[in-house]
Amino acid sequence: MAESNSKSSLQSIREWVVEHKLRTVGFLWLSSVAGSIAYNWSRPEKTSVKIIHARLHAQALTLAALGGAALVEYYDHSSGSKADRLAKFLESDGHSRKS
């Protein structure tokens, strides 16, 4: 029973990430900047160098996340699941406007 709850919550998280790709990438960027600044803060460097390094780390992680989002988008497009969701959305939206 606990395993099925775990899978359903993991599945719901995956679905949210798929639906909100750019928000996920933005949050990942923000958290990586904060984490990198926290990591670099104890190092004996100038503050400007710490900020530059944090930005570079966050930029690399964000590019990787954007690449992952592009792969997910490609997979959704090739499997047809996104087209099915869009068709359902347009169909439901069309019915509400006709009424």
Number of C-alpha atoms within 10 A of each C-alpha: 5 7 8 9 10 11 11 12 12 12 12 12 12 12 11 12 16 15 13 12 18 14 11 18 20 14 13 16 21 15 13 21 22 16 15 19 20 13 12 17 15 9 10 8 10 9 13 9 11 20 17 13 16 21 19 15 17 22 15 13 17 20 13 13 19 17 12 14 19 13 12 15 16 13 13 15 13 11 11 12 12 16 13 13 11 12 12 12 11 12 11 11 11 11 9 9 7 6 5
